Amino acid sequence: MSKYVSIIPKMTSNSGNGFTISTTSMNTYPFYAVDRSMSTYFRSAINPSLPEYFTIIFPKIYKLKRYSLSIGSNAYDNMATWDLEGNINGTWKVLHSGSHSQVNETLTYDIEEAKVSGIRIKCKTRFGTNSWGITELTVYELVYEDQYLIQTPTCINSLKESTLLFLENDNEVTFVNYGIPNNNEVNFHEQLSKKIYITETFTSLGTGKVFKQKIDTNKTPIEKIIIL
């Protein structure tokens, strides 16, 4: 089992719990964007010179998987286009590019998992000529609950609804798909209704085949191409 967990706690200042917030310019407090309130918002200086950044440095590395952005609650926090960037090994890299209409909305995006020590929103364009900002920003990591398997001298097993599962190995995929939640107790005296043997099969794609996939380079910049 897995669940999304918010990385940044509720902030009441621009630093706390090891998190540090900074902005290129400001008209209201930057921490208003992560104070868990929809009635406050971070707002940049009036007539800023774009692009500008809203940056949060983390106390440790997190596995970023999702983010949500509330914008457009008023004329002063209305971004039109932006990039979400992550600090990976000391280098800022674009993780996602977004845009929205001139409306009040909360947008949520699932992105490719990245190990980051900080994130920043790069405001590229805005509506109007006043300022830009963020009502609320939440970033998430995908956390897997502790799970376990049962190992005997001859096999690896799991249990699911009175069914005994026989597994080929104890790799990460097996734990994720068939692991027993750590808070579940196993009754070894329970009568099992059936057995299921789980096997893993792989299909060779062969060589000399061409696979085509269109890529929007505006949203996913190509930094390197490897030909095998």
N, C-alpha and C positions, 0 to 999 in steps of 0.2 A: 504494500500500500504506500501511497505517496500523497503529499499535500504541499500546497504553495504557502510559504511563510514569508511575511514581510521582513525585509532586511533592516530597514531604518525604523527606529522607535519613534514615538511621538516626541517631537522636539519643541522646547520652550525657549531656546536660544540658538545661536548659530554654532554652538559647540556643546557636546555632551555625549557621554557614554562612548567616547572615542571617535565620534563622528564630527566632521568639521564641514561647514557650509560656507561657500564664498560665491560672489557674483561679480560680473564685470562692472555693473552699475546697479544702483538701487534707489527706489523711492519709498518702499516699505521693507520691513524686515524679511530677509531671505527665508528664515525658518518658518514663516507663514505658509510656505509651500509644503511643509511636512509636519504641520501641527494637528493633523487629523480633523480640521475644521473647514467646512465649505463656506463659511462666512468671512474668512480672511484669505488673503492671497499675496503672493510675492509680486511686486511690480518693479520694473526697471526704471531708470531715469527717463525723463521725457525726451523724446527725439534722440534715442540712442543710435550709435553708429554700429550697425550690424555687420558681421555676426557678433553676438554676445553669448556669454556662457553662464549657466547656473551649475555649480560644481559641488559635489559631496564626496569627501574622502572618507573611506571606511577604516575602522581599527584593525581589520584583518581582511583576508581574501574571502570572497563569497562567490558561489556559483550562481550567477544571474541567469534567470530563465524567463521572466515575465516582468512587464511594467505597465502601469496605468497612469494616465495623465488626464487631469480635469482642467479644462481651459474654456475660455469664452464666457465666463460668468458675468463679465462686464467689458467695457470697451478698452480697459487698460491692461488686461492680461491675455490678449488675444493673439497668439502666435498663428501664423499661417503655415509655415514649414519649419521643420527642425530635424536634427540628428540626435539620437541617443548614442553617446560614446562611452566606452569603458576603458579604464586604465588597466592594461594588461602588460605586466612586466615593465612598468614605467613608461609605456607608450600609449597614447590615446588612440583608440581605434573605433570606427563607426560600427555599431551593432545593429542599428535600425534607423531608417529615415521615415518620417511621418508628415502628414498634412491633415488639415481639417477645414471644414466650411466655417463661416462666421456665425457659429451657433454655440450655445452653452451645452457641453457634452463631456462625458468621461470615456476615454478611449483606452482599451486594454489590448496589449500585443504580447503574443508568445514569440520568443526569439530563440535562436540557437544558443545553447548554454555556453556561457563564457565565465572564466575565472577572473574576477576583477577586484581591484583594491580601491576602486572609486568609480563614480559615474558622473557624467555631465550632460546637460541639455544644451545643445548649440542652437540658438534661435537664428534661423537664416533669413526669414522674412516675417512680416507682421501685417495685420490689417490696420489701416489708418496711418496716421502720422504721429501718434502720441507715444505710447510705450508698449512693452510686451511683458508677459508674466506667466505665472503658474498658480492656479488655485490649489491643487493638490497633486503631489507626485508620490507614487508608491512603487517600489521595486521589490521583486520576489525571488527567492531561491526555491527550487524544487527539492523537498526533503523526503527521503525514504525512511519509513518507520523501521525500527530494528526487527529483523526476521531471522528465523533459524530453520535448519533442516535436521533430520534425524539420520545419523550415520551409524551403520552396523559394520561388522567386519566384511560383509559381502555386498552391501548396497547402500544407496542413499535414498532416503524416503521423506515424504511429506504427507500430511493429512489434510483432507478437505471434506467436510460434511460426511463423516463416517466412511470415507473412501481413502484407501491407502495408495499413494502415488509412488511408483518406482522411477527414479530419475537416473539419467546417465552420468551426470557430473554435478559438481557444486560450484559452477561458475556464476558470475554476476547476474546473467540473464535468468538462470535457474532460481536464484534467490529472489529476484524481483517478481518473477511470474508465479513461483510455487512456494515461496517461503512462508512459514507459519508466523503470524504476528507475535512479537515478544510477550505481549500481555495475555496471550491465549494459553491456557493450560491444556496439556495433553493427557487424556485418560487412557492409560495403557490397558485397562481392563474393559474398555468399550468394545462391543462386538462390531466389527467392520462389515459393511454391506457388500463392498466390491473392491477389486484391485484395478488400477490403471497403470500401464507402462508408458512412460513418456519418452519418446525418442526424438532426437534432433536430426534433421536431414538438411542437406545443403545442395542446391542446384548450381552446377557450374554454368556460368554465362558464356563460356567459350571465348575464343580469341577472334580477332578480325571483325568484330561486330561494332557497329556505330550506334551510339545512344545520343539522342538529341534532346537538349533541354534549354529553353529560352531563359535568359537571365537579364533582369532589368539592372543594368550597371549603375543606374542612378540610385537605386536602393541598396544594391549589393556590389560595392566596388571590388574589382578583381585585382588582387595584389600579386598573385603568383599563379602560374599554370604549370602543372606537372604532367608530363606525358609518359605513360608506362608502356 
